[in-house]
Amino acid sequence: MGTVLKALLQQRHLQTVSAFNREYDKLAKRLDPALVGYGPKKAQFYRWLSGEISSLPFPDHCRILEGMFPNWSIAELFEEYSGNPEDLVREPRVAGSATKPPNARNLADVEAVYATRIDFLRAMPPQELFKTARTIDMAGLSLNMLCQQYSDTDVLRLLENGTTIRCLFLDPAGTSIHAREVEEGHPTGLLTNLTDTNIRTLERVRRRVTPETPGRLLIRVYDQSIRFNITIIDSMICVMQPYLPSARGVESPTFVARKSDTAGLYGTFSEVFEGMWADSTERATE
């Protein structure tokens, strides 16, 4: 048993990792030269062919796969298929006629759901998720995914490669963060100090940026009842988590949505982020 992707690659005689990655790099040169050399590793590639994956590939891989197989959706490429590769033929799509696979009709644009943030981070580590990002927008409480799990050097590398990062923290000097401490059952000041430390970490990185650095690191704060942790990569992938009562953020379910032509969660949470950003303020300097 394998996937539709495996059969399509067999049609083109690209079913080995070396042959596939040569084709990957050819397409990357045309679509986004920064992706050249970032094709899947051997073990990852053969999991794609067998279907032994817990979620769809990272956004950059999906962009290349969509370019390779424009008549197929990413979800369809990873469906099971055990027939003859030569029988797998599809007419070119007519603009506006794309349809979702039957098992996705009620899922809007959500392509993965994880029971907890820990499960999400195991499946989609930030080191891979952010590696070639052009834009990263984040809003939440302390933004630990960037500040605690991504090194100063890696953040600086993103900026030097031209990435724009917008970070929106719950204000350590506001009232809403104290309400969240009470809700999570923390001692007074715990979340305040963590968030302040994370902001200072990014401010330290920003001080290392030179006028010649093409990327930007923007830091703002807001003071509202906290509802969601939102991360948007390349205006294409949105990761969102609700803040649950009496539960730490790492225990929250995590949803991954991909921008599409139809209404879905991506559009909803993209608008939420932009509204929060517009209402936010610059962090006061000392």
Wavefront OBJ file of the C-alpha trace (Angstrom):
o trace
v 0.000 0.000 0.000
v 1.223 3.478 -0.824
v -0.023 6.969 -1.580
v -1.264 8.750 -4.667
v 2.024 10.661 -4.551
v 3.972 7.403 -4.810
v 2.015 6.328 -7.861
v 2.411 9.694 -9.565
v 6.158 9.657 -8.936
v 6.370 6.132 -10.334
v 4.700 7.414 -13.501
v 7.509 9.954 -13.848
v 10.275 7.596 -12.645
v 10.964 9.879 -9.678
v 10.329 7.362 -6.888
v 13.863 7.547 -5.437
v 14.814 10.327 -3.046
v 17.722 11.504 -5.222
v 15.602 11.693 -8.381
v 12.771 13.430 -6.524
v 15.055 16.027 -4.939
v 16.616 16.868 -8.304
v 13.122 17.640 -9.567
v 12.352 19.459 -6.294
v 15.356 21.756 -6.789
v 14.476 22.432 -10.443
v 11.039 23.630 -9.418
v 12.366 25.512 -6.392
v 14.698 27.538 -8.630
v 11.635 28.784 -10.478
v 9.217 29.213 -7.563
v 11.519 30.281 -4.728
v 15.317 29.877 -5.010
v 15.631 29.947 -1.205
v 14.087 26.459 -1.136
v 16.805 24.850 -3.263
v 18.493 22.121 -1.232
v 15.648 21.845 1.276
v 13.946 18.792 -0.199
v 12.881 15.940 2.114
v 15.440 13.684 3.755
v 15.420 9.989 2.842
v 13.350 8.758 5.803
v 10.843 11.586 5.424
v 10.505 11.005 1.691
v 9.707 7.309 2.079
v 7.141 8.111 4.772
v 5.457 10.320 2.169
v 5.338 7.381 -0.231
v 4.014 4.919 2.342
v 1.520 7.325 3.918
v 2.993 6.850 7.402
v 2.692 10.523 8.342
v 0.858 12.223 11.190
v 0.203 15.468 9.298
v 0.669 16.992 5.880
v 4.169 18.289 4.984
v 5.470 21.704 5.958
v 4.305 24.721 3.904
v 7.419 24.968 1.733
v 7.214 21.293 0.771
v 3.528 21.753 -0.047
v 4.334 24.658 -2.360
v 6.724 22.492 -4.364
v 4.341 19.527 -4.450
v 1.527 21.795 -5.658
v 3.841 22.972 -8.439
v 4.756 19.403 -9.400
v 1.161 18.176 -9.415
v -1.107 21.144 -10.149
v -4.118 18.890 -10.817
v -4.035 17.416 -7.303
v -4.615 18.906 -3.860
v -2.063 18.211 -1.128
v -4.609 16.127 0.805
v -5.317 14.023 -2.300
v -1.599 13.352 -2.870
v -1.393 11.648 0.523
v -4.503 9.490 0.164
v -3.981 5.719 -0.029
v -3.685 4.181 -3.484
v -2.927 0.556 -4.351
v -3.796 0.471 -8.056
v -1.679 0.604 -11.177
v 0.254 3.891 -11.411
v -0.558 4.122 -15.112
v -4.276 4.114 -14.318
v -3.929 7.240 -12.185
v -4.810 9.937 -14.680
v -6.574 13.229 -14.056
v -7.697 15.865 -16.509
v -6.250 19.345 -15.922
v -8.263 21.406 -13.478
v -10.495 24.123 -14.782
v -10.105 27.371 -12.835
v -12.583 27.506 -9.984
v -13.539 23.829 -10.284
v -11.279 22.385 -7.594
v -13.061 20.185 -5.097
v -12.082 18.902 -1.696
v -11.707 15.199 -0.973
v -14.920 13.715 0.473
v -13.495 13.282 3.971
v -12.599 16.981 4.166
v -15.949 18.543 3.230
v -16.717 19.580 6.800
v -13.194 20.602 7.814
v -13.048 24.018 6.128
v -9.331 24.660 5.507
v -8.055 22.768 8.564
v -5.454 20.224 7.559
v -4.238 18.980 10.952
v -5.438 18.872 14.560
v -3.316 17.964 17.595
v -4.570 17.138 21.069
v -1.943 19.340 22.754
v 0.716 21.881 21.875
v 3.348 19.271 22.731
v 1.957 16.913 20.087
v 2.005 19.749 17.568
v 5.615 20.681 18.363
v 6.717 17.061 17.922
v 5.066 16.904 14.502
v 5.936 20.437 13.356
v 9.006 21.709 15.237
v 9.617 25.458 14.891
v 13.110 24.784 13.540
v 11.435 23.340 10.424
v 8.324 25.508 10.418
v 10.258 28.803 10.432
v 13.362 27.719 8.538
v 12.612 29.394 5.203
v 9.749 31.681 6.277
v 9.477 35.114 4.677
v 6.950 36.425 7.214
v 6.065 35.249 10.728
v 3.177 36.810 12.664
v 2.624 35.731 16.273
v 0.140 36.751 18.970
v -0.479 35.147 22.328
v 0.858 35.283 25.842
v 4.618 34.692 26.070
v 5.288 33.372 22.525
v 7.448 30.536 23.855
v 7.502 28.758 20.487
v 9.780 31.497 19.176
v 11.424 32.821 22.336
v 12.139 29.582 24.206
v 12.447 27.023 21.405
v 14.255 29.075 18.778
v 17.737 30.367 19.478
v 18.898 33.985 19.242
v 21.209 32.937 16.423
v 18.373 31.362 14.460
v 16.160 34.435 14.884
v 19.015 36.650 13.703
v 19.586 34.341 10.734
v 15.947 34.742 9.726
v 16.301 38.530 9.860
v 19.497 38.434 7.851
v 17.669 36.367 5.234
v 14.976 39.034 4.952
v 12.229 37.637 7.198
v 9.757 40.069 8.768
v 8.659 38.944 12.254
v 5.759 40.577 14.094
v 5.446 39.559 17.760
v 2.443 40.534 19.876
v 2.766 39.761 23.600
v 0.225 40.027 26.406
v 1.428 43.154 28.200
v 3.493 42.239 31.303
v 2.474 45.604 32.790
v -1.228 45.152 32.062
v -4.137 43.719 34.021
v -5.081 40.852 31.696
v -1.896 38.901 32.377
v -2.633 38.927 36.110
v -6.121 37.578 35.395
v -4.541 34.747 33.400
v -2.161 33.930 36.259
v -5.167 33.522 38.529
v -7.007 31.432 35.941
v -4.055 29.057 35.517
v -3.439 28.929 39.273
v 0.064 30.417 39.111
v 1.773 32.504 41.799
v 1.475 36.239 41.168
v 4.180 37.400 38.779
v 5.052 34.046 37.169
v 3.588 34.722 33.714
v 4.481 38.402 34.016
v 8.163 37.605 34.563
v 8.226 34.936 31.828
v 6.679 37.258 29.272
v 8.956 40.135 30.242
v 11.985 37.842 29.890
v 10.868 36.685 26.438
v 10.358 40.254 25.270
v 13.796 41.233 26.551
v 15.269 38.237 24.719
v 13.897 39.473 21.400
v 14.892 43.048 22.178
v 18.444 41.794 22.710
v 18.359 40.142 19.284
v 16.967 43.308 17.725
v 19.892 45.325 19.100
v 22.207 43.106 17.043
v 20.423 44.029 13.813
v 22.327 46.429 11.572
v 20.873 48.984 9.127
v 21.911 46.629 6.311
v 19.841 43.733 7.688
v 16.948 43.194 5.236
v 14.548 41.635 7.766
v 12.566 43.326 10.561
v 11.636 42.323 14.098
v 8.595 44.212 15.395
v 7.528 43.850 19.042
v 4.225 45.091 20.453
v 2.021 44.417 23.479
v -1.726 44.296 24.079
v -3.892 44.189 27.191
v -7.057 42.208 26.449
v -8.670 39.019 27.702
v -6.506 36.319 26.157
v -8.366 33.926 23.881
v -6.011 32.498 21.272
v -2.377 31.867 20.452
v -1.963 32.583 16.740
v 1.024 31.961 14.474
v 0.841 32.763 10.750
v 3.661 31.780 8.390
v 4.102 33.311 4.933
v 0.456 34.485 4.872
v -0.392 30.862 4.070
v -0.321 28.635 7.156
v -2.081 29.492 10.418
v -1.523 27.668 13.698
v -4.077 28.518 16.380
v -4.670 27.360 19.944
v -7.418 28.382 22.362
v -6.533 29.345 25.920
v -8.606 27.040 28.102
v -9.797 27.808 31.641
v -7.615 26.345 34.399
v -5.208 24.813 31.858
v -1.715 25.750 30.745
v -1.160 26.697 27.134
v 0.839 23.545 26.404
v -2.269 21.493 27.183
v -4.423 23.237 24.577
v -5.532 21.558 21.350
v -3.792 22.950 18.286
v -5.272 23.500 14.814
v -3.357 24.015 11.568
v -5.165 25.690 8.651
v -3.958 26.494 5.143
v -5.193 29.512 3.190
v -7.604 28.538 0.433
v -10.038 30.118 -1.999
v -12.986 29.305 0.251
v -13.904 30.686 3.667
v -12.199 28.927 6.550
v -10.261 29.260 9.764
v -7.231 30.825 8.096
v -9.199 33.916 7.068
v -10.894 34.199 10.448
v -7.706 34.100 12.489
v -5.731 36.215 10.045
v -8.309 38.954 10.577
v -8.144 38.436 14.350
v -4.378 38.895 14.295
v -4.516 42.023 12.143
v -7.178 43.537 14.398
v -5.131 42.818 17.516
v -1.994 44.234 15.889
v -3.800 47.428 14.906
v -5.003 47.906 18.496
v -1.645 47.113 20.109
v 1.039 49.478 21.382
v 4.793 49.701 21.262
v 6.533 48.355 24.338
v 7.698 51.218 26.534
v 11.476 51.530 26.543
v 13.413 51.908 29.775
l 1 2 3 4 5 6 7 8 9 10 11 12 13 14 15 16 17 18 19 20 21 22 23 24 25 26 27 28 29 30 31 32 33 34 35 36 37 38 39 40 41 42 43 44 45 46 47 48 49 50 51 52 53 54 55 56 57 58 59 60 61 62 63 64 65 66 67 68 69 70 71 72 73 74 75 76 77 78 79 80 81 82 83 84 85 86 87 88 89 90 91 92 93 94 95 96 97 98 99 100 101 102 103 104 105 106 107 108 109 110 111 112 113 114 115 116 117 118 119 120 121 122 123 124 125 126 127 128 129 130 131 132 133 134 135 136 137 138 139 140 141 142 143 144 145 146 147 148 149 150 151 152 153 154 155 156 157 158 159 160 161 162 163 164 165 166 167 168 169 170 171 172 173 174 175 176 177 178 179 180 181 182 183 184 185 186 187 188 189 190 191 192 193 194 195 196 197 198 199 200 201 202 203 204 205 206 207 208 209 210 211 212 213 214 215 216 217 218 219 220 221 222 223 224 225 226 227 228 229 230 231 232 233 234 235 236 237 238 239 240 241 242 243 244 245 246 247 248 249 250 251 252 253 254 255 256 257 258 259 260 261 262 263 264 265 266 267 268 269 270 271 272 273 274 275 276 277 278 279 280 281 282 283 284 285 286
